[in-house]
Structure formats: C-alpha cells, structure tokens
C-alpha cells in the first residue's frame, strides 16, 4: 500500500497548496492513505473549527499535530469531538483528545497513526519512547501498518526514536522544525525514516513566518508579532510504500512540490 504524509501545513498559503495539490498526488501516485500534520494550519498557530472543516473536505484520513495544537481554544475542543485529529500521545492524563488513531484504507487495511512530541528543548512531558512502546503493545494483532509522527525540536531525538521503533512500526517521520531533511531511508529492520518532512507553506520565510519580523526579533530581542509569509509556497512530505502483510516499508520518497499561487 502507498501512504502519503504531508508535513506541517502553515496558514492559508499552506492550506491553499494542499487543496490544489493533494487530490492530484493521491490520484497520480495511487495513494491509499493520507496523513497530514495541521498544527500550524490556522494563521501559523493551531487549528480552528472552520479551518478543520475546510481541510476535512480533502482526501485526508488522519490529522496529526504538535505543541501548537493548544493555541486555539476551539481547536482544543475539537480534540474530544474528532478522533481523527490527534495531539501528541505523551501529554499528561486528562489532556483533551488522543494521540493514536486506527483507520482503514478503501481496501480494508487497518492503519494506526501515532503522534508523539519530543522533550529536548520542549516541554517536560512523559517519555515519547515509553509511551510509544505502551501504545504499540496495546494495538490489535492484526494491525500491521503503523505510522509515527515525531514532533521534536532536536534531530537527535527524532533519529533516536526512529531507531528505537525500527522494526516495530512502518514509518517514523519527524515534524516541527519546518525544514525538510535529505536523509530519507529504510532503517535496518524495515522502518521508513526521515528526520523532518518539512512544511507545506511559504519557503521565502523563516519557518513559514515573514522574515522581516523574525529578523527584527533576533536583532532587538523584543517581542514581534509573527505573520505567515506568502511567497515560494511548496508542499512537503513523504510517500511510503509499505508491505501491508508485515508492515515493513519497501521505499520512501521525499516530496517537495512547488505551488503556483
């Protein structure tokens, strides 16, 4: 089966690129299952109900997120209402929503999606390693295809999680840093890996935001409001071919597709 993962969708430019490019990719590449990280979809920070409804019109099977999922109050409320919208699984007990979802392809192949957040340079959450292990042990035995979005600041933590889960999941793809890495590969035990899928949004920017405002903040060390940039918009992600009989990845292809806005 073919699984498509799309990296962090940033604001309206990212949503527009996704809406125009995703259906074509799904059709041309015969994609069976689509997972999209949407934690920056509403103005670059979080997701709102109208934005989610807009995205839900697209052929997307599961939505992952990260630390910015908490930035919009109505988006937080969505977590308990929409099981396909995930927050990182290693937040404390009592946090809204869930960090794991099991869906199906049109052919009836069950696919588990697991969302994790790193701890290095981020929040003091429960270990993503131990939480992943616990959730994987609880999955039904007939679920072979497992995708993991590791939302981390540190590349070392993403890579360590990749090797820790190698052979136990189909793919581990990093998000959060918005810069696509050129290290896509199949790890020794059969897990597809990429340190960061990159962002779906404007690349003439600083990780999606207007570069002039970000530069001023670095120069002055004063708070500066951030706005989503608009130019050089691209869709970033990874296309993974998975053997659904054993869950091992056959191949991974890095995607970075320009969008003519």
N, C-alpha and C positions, 0 to 999 in steps of 0.2 A: 504494500500500500504506500501511497505518497502522502506525506504530512507536510504542510506548509506552516511555518512560524513566521510571523511578522513582528519586527521589533518596535519598540516604544513609539506609538502614534502621537505626534506633537501638534496640538492645536488644530485650527481649521485647515491650514495647509496640508498637514498630515492626513486629516480625515478626507479631504478632497482627493488627494493622491490615492488613498486606499480605496475610495469609492470608485474611482475611474480605472485603477489598475488591477485590483483584486479579482473581479469577475473574469477578466481576460486570462490572468495567470491560472486560475482554477480550471478554466476551460482548456487552455492550450497545454498545460502540464498535467492534466488529468488528476488533479488533487482530490484526495479522498477525505481529508480532514484538515480544518483550518483553525489555528490558534493565534490570537493577536493580543499583544500587550497594550493596554489602553490607559495606563496610569497617568499619562500626560495629555489625554485627548481633549480636555476642556480648558482651553486657554493656556495649556502647558502644565497645568497642575490639577490632577484629579479627573473625575468624570462626573457629569451631571445626568439627571434623568433624560432630558431632551437629547443630549449627546449620545447616551447609551442607546436610546430608541433609534436614533439615526444610524448608528453602527450596526444595530441589530437587523437592519434591512439588508445587510450584506451577507454573503455566504460564509459566516463565521460560526464555528461550533463551540468555541470556548474563549473566554476573555481572561487574561492574566493581568497582574498589576504589580505594585511595589509600594514603597514608602509614601508616595504621593496619593495613594488611593483614599487617604483620610482627609484630603484638602477641601473637599466639597461635601457639605452636610447631606445633601440629597443623594449624593453618590454613596456615602456610607450607609444610608438607609436602604439603598438598592442591594447591598450585600446579603441581607437576610431575605430578600424577595426574589433574587435572580441567582439560582445555583450555578449558572454558567459563568458568572462574574466572580473571580477569585481574588482574595487578598492573600498575602504570604501566610503559610500554614503555621509558622513558628511564632506568631503573636500570642500573647497570653490567653489563657482560657477566659471566656466571657467576651472577647472581642467579636464584633459582628462578622457574619459570613463564615466562609470555609476556605481552606487552602487547597482543596482537592476536588476534582470533578471527574465523573466517569460518563462518557458519552459513547455514541455509536456512529460508525460510518453508514452510508446508504446500504452497504453490503452486510451490515450487521456485525462488523468488527468492533469490539469494545476498546475504547481508548481512555486511559487515565491521564489526566493533566494535574501536575503537582507544582505549586507555586511556593517558592522559598525566598527569604530575604537574608542577606549576609549580615555579619556583626562587625566586621572590621571597618572602622571609620563610620559606623552607622549605629543603630540602637542596640541596647543590651538585651537582645531577645534570646529565646531558647535556641539551643544549638540547631542550625539547619541540618546538620549531619544526623543527629539523633532523631529529630522529628521526621526526616525523610525515611529513615530506617523503620521507624514505628508505623508510619502510614503505609509503606510498601508491604510490610508484614501483614497488614490488615486487609489488603486487597484480595478480591476473589481470585482463585487459582486460574480461572480461565481468561484473566486479563493479561495479555502478553505485551501489548503496546503501551508504553508509559513514557510520557514527555515531561521534562522538568525545566521550568523557567527559574533560573537562579539570579535573583535581583541583588547584585552586590556592587560595592564600590571597588573592592580590591580584586585585581585579576588573579592574584594568588589564591584567594578564597574560592573563586569560581572554578579554577583549574583543580584545586584540591577536591572540591565537591564532584567534579567530573570523574576523577579517578576513584573516589570513594564509591560512587554509584556505577562505575563501569561494570557491565555485565548484568546489572540488576534493573536497568531502565534502557529504553530505546535511544533517548537523546537527552543531553543536558546542554542548554543554550543559555548564555548569560545575557542580562539586560542591565539597564540603569545608567551606564556611562555614555550611551548615545554615539559611540564611535565604533564602527564595525571593524572587527579584527580579522586578519587574514590567516587564521590558524585552524580553519575548519578541518576536521579529520575524524576518522573512526578510531576510537581507543582500542587497546589490545583485546578486550573481552567483548567488543561489539557495540559499544555505545557511541553514537554520533556526538561530537562536541564542537562548540565554538565559544570562545571567551565572551564575546559580545556580538549580538546580531546587528547592532547599530539602531538608529532611529529612522522612523518614517516621518519625514518632516523636512524643514529647510536647512540645507547644509552651508549656506552663506550666513553663518551664525556662530555663536558659542553654545554648543549642545542644544541648539534649537531656538535660543533667545537672541534678540537684537544685539549684535556685537558691540555697538557703541555704548549701550547701557552697562553691559558686563565689564567692558574695559574701564569705564569710569569708576565702577565699584572697586575694581582692583587698584586703580590709581589713588582713589580718595579714602578707601576703607569705610565709606559711608553707605548706608542703605540706599539702594537704587531699584525702583520698580522695574520688573522684567516684562518685556512684551515678546510674543512669539515673532520670529523673523518670517520673511515671506519668499525669499529667493533661493534658487537651486534646490527645489524640492525633489526628494527621492524616496522610493520605497525600499526599505532594507529588511532582510530576513534570511531564512534558510529553508531549503527544500530538501526533505529527507526521505529516502526510500527505505522502507522497513519491511522485513520479512515478518508478516503477521503470525506465522506459525510458531516462531520462537522469540519475537520481539527484538531481534538484533537488527542493527542498521546495516544496509548494504552500501549506502553512499550518502554524502551530504554535499549540497551545492550552496555556496554563498550567493545571495541576491542583493543587488544594489541597482535599482531601476529608476532612471530619471523620469520625472513627470513634467510634461509641458503644461504649465499652469496658465 
